[in-house]
């Protein structure tokens, strides 16, 4: 008899993507409406939640033996489900190492612990390869990451770590400890002007980035990244997802961008 969960509801995308990567997608009975990875998930699985809200009765009707969520923001959803007798696992990871731990833990939970560990090891080997290359660079770019535009919100911890791993220097390390967006707000856009980053990365939480809107800010035309048009939009699903996408696709893309700067 198998004691692994057979009917899993995923309240966020990273859980869904990892289960597909491990070949365990048949265990999934419900997903988040924000799921875009993998593409087939939206065609194959019913949508039962957003990030902030969930259709509790619909989840109960699916008869899940496990619901997996992310962060304190989903605590109310978790509380309601627990009150109805549902088993809930809510992750609260914020760093790259914690993303790796989550991947191995979820893999173990569905009987694919060794496969998940191998996936993590493969990613870590790629990280080492990138770090070996960046050691040869004469300089590293100063990077500003913008998660939201009004107010200006800087990058969460795993994003800033990915920037560093990819060969950049993060412009606002003093903000990385803030797990909540409100703790990473820049009170004055002039702070970015003063930092004068070489590269600007933007990922507006799934909203389309509007470069013109950014360039209209007072004095931003003085920033080196603006002068050299070193402004890049990064899709939210490969950088703001605290799971496989950020370390499998987000990290190499950042490294590619920084490599162009380092070799110019």
ZAKOLGU-985169 format. One record per residue (C-alpha): x, y, z. Coordinates in pm, whole numbers, padded with zeros to 5 digits, always signed. Layout:
XYZ;...
REM end
This chain:
+00000+00000+00000;+00122+00350-00087;+00103+00613+00184;+00203+00902-00039;-00061+01173-00105;-00274+01089-00406;-00490+01400-00444;-00290+01722-00414;-00421+02076-00453;-00147+02328-00542;-00224+02685-00436;+00083+02822-00614;+00266+02748-00937;+00602+02622-00812;+00445+02312-00654;+00262+02228-00976;+00572+02274-01190;+00790+02060-00965;+00539+01776-00955;+00529+01780-01336;+00909+01782-01352;+00914+01477-01126;+00652+01299-01337;+00398+01310-01055;+00137+01534-01218;-00133+01266-01187;-00144+01342-00815;-00256+01701-00883;-00633+01762-00866;-00640+02144-00850;-00412+02440-00930;-00376+02817-00896;-00516+03050-01160;-00172+03210-01184;-00016+02887-01309;+00154+02927-01646;+00424+02663-01599;+00399+02406-01737;+00159+02520-02008;-00037+02196-02015;-00134+02228-01648;-00404+02486-01727;-00553+02247-01982;-00538+01941-01762;-00621+02064-01411;-00912+02264-01263;-00834+02613-01130;-00944+02654-00769;-00757+02961-00640;-00577+03285-00701;-00285+03378-00477;-00497+03557-00219;-00829+03374-00248;-00945+03017-00291;-01274+02846-00364;-01289+02653-00038;-01601+02451-00123;-01457+02357-00462;-01135+02243-00296;-01329+02031-00046;-01528+01879-00334;-01201+01757-00491;-01140+01548-00176;-00770+01637-00148;-00548+01447+00093;-00299+01735+00081;-00316+02107-00001;+00015+02289-00055;+00045+02666-00026;+00309+02935+00005;+00375+03213+00256;+00187+03379+00536;-00026+03556+00275;-00214+03228+00228;-00258+03171+00600;-00630+03252+00592;-00689+02994+00317;-00490+02739+00516;-00684+02816+00834;-01020+02767+00663;-00913+02437+00510;-00763+02306+00835;-01086+02394+01013;-01264+02169+00764;-01030+01879+00833;-00798+01916+00534;-00426+01848+00565;-00233+02161+00463;+00139+02221+00409;+00237+02589+00375;+00595+02676+00280;+00755+03007+00367;+01091+02987+00195;+01267+03303+00080;+01625+03207-00014;+01776+02998-00292;+01890+02733-00042;+01537+02718+00095;+01403+02673-00259;+01634+02372-00295;+01512+02237+00040;+01150+02279-00067;+01219+02088-00390;+01374+01793-00207;+01104+01792+00062;+00822+01788-00192;+00996+01519-00393;+01032+01307-00081;+00666+01361+00001;+00561+01192-00325;+00824+00920-00326;+01065+01097-00559;+01322+01215-00307;+01626+01084-00496;+01503+01234-00824;+01444+01570-00657;+01791+01560-00502;+01943+01485-00842;+01753+01778-00994;+01887+02009-00723;+02240+01876-00769;+02223+01940-01143;+02114+02298-01078;+02392+02345-00822;+02647+02221-01076;+02524+02488-01315;+02560+02747-01039;+02922+02639-00986;+02989+02664-01359;+02850+03017-01366;+03055+03117-01061;+03373+02982-01219;+03309+03198-01524;+03227+03515-01331;+03553+03483-01135;+03733+03570-01459;+03543+03897-01506;+03736+04218-01445;+03427+04383-01297;+03069+04298-01209;+02762+04510-01289;+02569+04695-01021;+02209+04578-01060;+01878+04730-00955;+01576+04498-00953;+01224+04646-00950;+00939+04422-00838;+00674+04696-00846;+00653+05053-00971;+00419+05243-00736;+00555+05241-00476;+00896+05123-00587;+00957+04777-00442;+01296+04610-00459;+01374+04241-00500;+01292+03966-00252;+01580+03765-00106;+01595+03479-00358;+01596+03731-00646;+01886+03924-00499;+02074+03598-00439;+02016+03493-00799;+02155+03827-00913;+02470+03768-00708;+02502+03406-00822;+02466+03517-01185;+02755+03760-01155;+02591+04084-01051;+02617+04307-00746;+02280+04394-00597;+02225+04767-00548;+02008+04751-00235;+02135+04469-00012;+01994+04647+00292;+01642+04562+00173;+01691+04190+00117;+01589+04084+00468;+01231+04203+00417;+01012+03903+00339;+00706+04122+00285;+00679+04372-00001;+00612+04658+00241;+00954+04599+00394;+01126+04648+00056;+00975+04981-00048;+01203+05259-00168;+01059+05579-00026;+01232+05795-00286;+01307+05706-00650;+01613+05928-00622;+01775+05647-00424;+01815+05456-00751;+01965+05764-00918;+02217+05789-00636;+02310+05421-00663;+02353+05462-01041;+02317+05096-01142;+02477+04955-01456;+02176+04732-01524;+01808+04763-01438;+01585+04456-01421;+01208+04488-01395;+00944+04229-01320;+00619+04391-01216;+00448+04093-01050;+00290+03968-01370;+00191+04313-01498;+00339+04427-01829;+00649+04639-01780;+00620+04989-01926;+00966+05121-01993;+00836+05468-02083;+00675+05496-01741;+01006+05417-01575;+01203+05665-01787;+00966+05949-01700;+01091+05951-01341;+01288+06265-01249;+01662+06237-01310;+01651+05872-01417;+01802+05981-01749;+02125+06030-01551;+02147+05662-01456;+02413+05462-01642;+02173+05176-01717;+01928+05423-01875;+02198+05597-02078;+02317+05264-02217;+01969+05117-02251;+02063+04831-02019;+01705+04783-01901;+01553+04436-01915;+01211+04296-01837;+01222+03952-01674;+00903+03746-01687;+00759+03710-01339;+00710+03336-01372;+01085+03274-01407;+01212+03511-01140;+00938+03574-00882;+00838+03207-00857;+01005+03057-00547;+01063+02725-00715;+01223+02545-01010;+01166+02818-01270;+01379+03079-01095;+01682+02852-01058;+01645+02660-01386;+01556+02949-01623;+01581+03273-01427;+01942+03229-01316;+02086+03146-01663;+01898+03440-01815;+02042+03681-01558;+02387+03539-01622;+02344+03587-01996;+02249+03953-01944;+02540+04016-01710;+02784+03838-01941;+02704+04082-02221;+02785+04370-01984;+03107+04207-01857;+03236+04147-02210;+03144+04491-02345;
REM end
